[in-house]
Amino acid sequence: MPSPISNRRRNVLLGAASAAVAAGASLSASAAAAAPAGAKGAAARTAATFTTRDGVEIYYKDWGPRNGPVVVFSHGWPLNSDSWESQMMFLADHGYRTIAHDRRGHGRSSQPWDGNDMDHYADDLAQLLDKLDVKNAALFGFSTGGGEVARYLGRHGSKRIAKAGLISAVPPLMLKTAANPGGLPMEVFDGIRAGSLKDRSQLYLDIASGPFYSYNRPGAKPSQGIINAWWMQGMMAGHKNTYDCIKAFSETDFTADLKKIDIPMLVLHGDDDQIVPIGASAHAAVKLLKNAKLVVYPGAPHGLADTHKDKLNADLLAFIKG
């Protein structure tokens, strides 16, 4: 026979459960009342996933008003869409629908063993834009993402894109070759691969606390928060995927892609970029593009989306509106 204490406990639990159900019903009713007409009681989704034709699950963010002009972002190595949050928030607050995905193998996307190359990256982006039926968008790529943007436009054309931009971007080719004497020698990228295999976590800390943001320059004032965020994003990515991506961003030649691009392009780069030196990237890219505007940030590092975010945000908005 239950004791009086047990009965009291049961009554308390039942009372709490009833209160919770009532509160939930009240909140649901309030949410439904606040939802816009035609929303069927559900708020617009701000993040989701889709599966590519070769079975890779891609995570993406979709922020801002759904009826606003669309701006799409492609991130750098070994980061994810979080690296664009300052730009996405700024533009969404100005009425734009902002979209950014985690590249296959990075962030919250799945980690396929194969297909970690620029053709697959570009095809994944194309499938995302097709799924969302994006039209007349502005498309921006940072660093490795600039390569993805160039390969997407070269491979899939500009039917969905009105303008695009390369920010601290790798095109036309990072690797030093006989035809590209201003590139970086293979030893640089072999060193990154070796560091990744030896101690990937330490490699990411060293990059973020040093050359990526030019925190290794005299008088620099490092932000531990920015360093921690960079490291965290890198460690969210798959080891095999980030390892393969080193080859993708360093050895892929985007010359033919850049020559095909027929829309207005913004090429923006810092002249103290220690990761992707400006001479073999931005200066070379604008010579290959048909309609490009070059903007150089004096003294800016590679990671200018964080260190110069206010200026970058204003420049992106002006380019989109122009």
N, C-alpha and C positions, 0 to 999 in steps of 0.2 A: 504493500500500500504506500503511495507516495507520501512523503513527509510534507508538513506545512511549508517548510523552506523550499522544497522542490516545486510545490504548486505556485508559490510566490514568484520563483525564478521563471517558471514557465509563463506566467501571466505577464511579467515584465518583458520577456523576449517577444511574446505575441504582440504586446502593445507597441514595442519598438518597430517590429516588422510592419504593422499596420500603418504606423506613422510614416515609415519610409515609403510604403506604397502610395499613400496619400500625397506625400510630398512629390514623389516622382510623377504622379498623374498631374499634379498642379503645374510642375515645371514643364511637362510635355505640352499641356494646354497653352501655357504662356509662350513656349517656343513656336507652337503652331500659329498662334495669333500674331506673333512678330514676324513670321516668315513671309517673304514677298509672294504676291499672287502667282500661282502656277508652280510654286516650289514644292507642293504636296507635303508640307510640314517638315521638310529636310533642308538644312543649310547646304549651300554649295560646297563641294569638296575642295579642300585646299591642298590635298596630297593624295596620290593614288599610285597604282602600278599597272603596267601592261606587259604582256608577254610577246616577245619578238617571234618572227617566223622560225628562228632556230632554237626557240625554247628558253630564252633568257628573260628573266623578270627584271624590268626596268622601273625604278622608282622615279617619280617626278613631282615637283611642286607646281601649283597653279594658283597664283595669288592675284588679288586685285579684282576689279569689276569685270564680270564676264563679257560685258558688251564693250569694253575698252579696247583701244588699239593694242596689238599684241607685240611683246618684246620677249625674245627667247635667248637664253644664256647657255653657254657650254663651258664647263670648268676646266681647270688645269690639273696636272699630275702632282701628287697622288690624292687630290682633294675630292670634294663632291659639291653638290648644289648649294650647300651651306656657305660656301665661299663667296657666293653672289648675294647674300642676304641684304647687305647694305644697299646695293643697287636695286634689288627687287622691292624692298620696302619703300625706297624713295620714289621709284617710278609708279608703284601701285598707289601710293598716296597722291600722285599726280594724275590718276585716272587711267593708268595703263594696266592691262592684263599681263602679268609677268610669269614666265614659265621657265623652269630649269630642271634638268634631270641629273641623276647620278649615273655617270657612264658605266657600262657593263664592267663588273668587277670592282666597282668603287662604291663607297657609301652604303646605301641600303639596297642597292641592286644585287642580283645574284652574281656568283663568282664562277663563270664558266672557265674550264681549263683551256679551251681553244677559242679562237676568234678575237683575240686581244690585239687588234690591228686597226688602222685607220679606215679601211673599207667597211669593216663591221661597225665601227663607231659611227660612221656617216650613215650607214643603212639603218642603224638603230634610231638615229635622230630623224631620219626621213619617215620611219614608221610612226614615231611619236607625233610628228607634225601632221601626218595623214590621219592618225587616230583622232586628234583634236580638231582636224579640219582647219588648220591655221591658214590665214590668208593675209597678204600684205604686211607681213611681220618684219620687225627689225631683229636681226640675229647677230649676237656678239659672242666671240670666243676669246678666252684668256689662255695664253701659253699653249699647252697641248690642245685646249679647246679651240684655239685659233686654227690649228691644223684640221681639227674635226669640221669646223665651219668651211674652210677652204675645200676640203675633200667632199663635203656635202654639196656645195655649190657646183663643184666640178663634175660630180658624179650624178647629181639629181636635178641640177638646174635651179633657177630662181623663181619658179612658178608660184611658190608660197612666200617668197621673201622679197621685200621692196628695197631694203637697205641692210648692210651688214658691216661689222667692224672686227678688226683684229687688234687685240689689246695685249701687249707684252707677248706677242704670239710667235710661234716657232717658224712659220713659213717665210721664205720658200724652202730652206733646208738648213738644219742645224749642223750636220756633220761636215767636217772639212774634207773636201775632195779636190781633185785636180781642177774641176770646173767650178768649185766653190771654195776658193782658198781662204776666205774670211770666216769659214765655219770653225767649229771646235773639233779638236782631234779625237779619234776614237778612244784614246786613253781616258778622256774625261768621262765618257759614258761607261767604259769598262770599270772605272773607279766607282761610279754610282751603283753598278750591278754588284761589285764586290762588297761594297758597304751594305747593300741590301741583304745579301746572303749572310754576312758576318753578324750584323746587329741592326736590323731594320729600324727598330725603335730609336736607337742612338743616331742613326743616319738622319732620320727625320728631325730630331731635335737639333742636330748640327746645322742642317739646311735652314730651318726656320729661325734659329737664333743667330745665324750668320748671314750668308749672301742673299737669301731670298728677299729679305727686307732691308738689306744693307746695314744690318745691325752691327756688322763687323767694321764699319767705318768709324774713324775718330769723331767723337762727339755725339755718336748715335745714342738715342734713348730707347732701348728695347722695351716692348710691351710684353710682359709675361703672359698676359691673356691671349694676345695674338699668337704667340709662340705655342701656347698650350692648345689653342683651337686648331692650328695647322697640324700639330702632331696628332691630335685626336682624329681629325679627318683622315690623315694618312693611315693610321692604324685601323680604321674602320674598313679600309680597302683590303682586297685579297692579296696575299703575298705574290702568288703566281701572276696575278693580273697586273699589279704594279711593276713587277719585274719585266714582263713582256712589253708593257707600255713604254719602257725606256727605249727600246728599239723602235717602237712606233713613232715616238715624238722626235727621235734623233735622226733616224735614217730615212724617213719618208720624204720624198721629193715632191713638193707641191707646186712646182713651176708650171706644169701644164694646167693644173686646177686654177691657179691665179689668172692665167691668160684667158681662160674661158669665162671668167666672171664679168657680167655685163651690167651690174647694178652699182649705185654709189657705195663707196667703201670708206670707212674711217679706219686709218692705221694709227694707233696710239701707242707710244712707247716711252719709257724713261731712259735717259741717256747714261744712267749709272746702273743699268741692268746687268748684273753679274751672272745671271742664269742664262738668259737669251740675249747676247750682246746685240745692240741695235744695228750695227753695221751690216751684218749678214742676214738680218731679219727685216725690220721695218724699212730700212733704206733700200734694201734689195726688192722687197715686196712691192713698194709703190711704183717701181720701174716696170713691173710686170702687169699691174692692174690698169684697166682702161679708164677708170673714173675713181681716183682715190685722193683723199685728203690726209696728209701726214700731220700729226700733232705730237710734238716732242715735249716731255716734261723734264725740264732741266733738273739734274740731280736726283731724279726719282729712281727707285729700285724696281726690281721685277714685280714685287707684290704691291703695286700701287693701288689696287682695288681696296686695300686696307689703309695704307699710309697716306694716300691722296684721294680718299673716297669722296670727299665733298666736291673737289674739282672734277673728278671723273664723273660723278653723278650729273653735275651741271653740263659737262661736255656731251655726255650721252643724250641728255634731254634736248640739248640744242641741235645735235645731229639728227635725232629722230624727228624733231619738229621742222627742221630746215628743208 
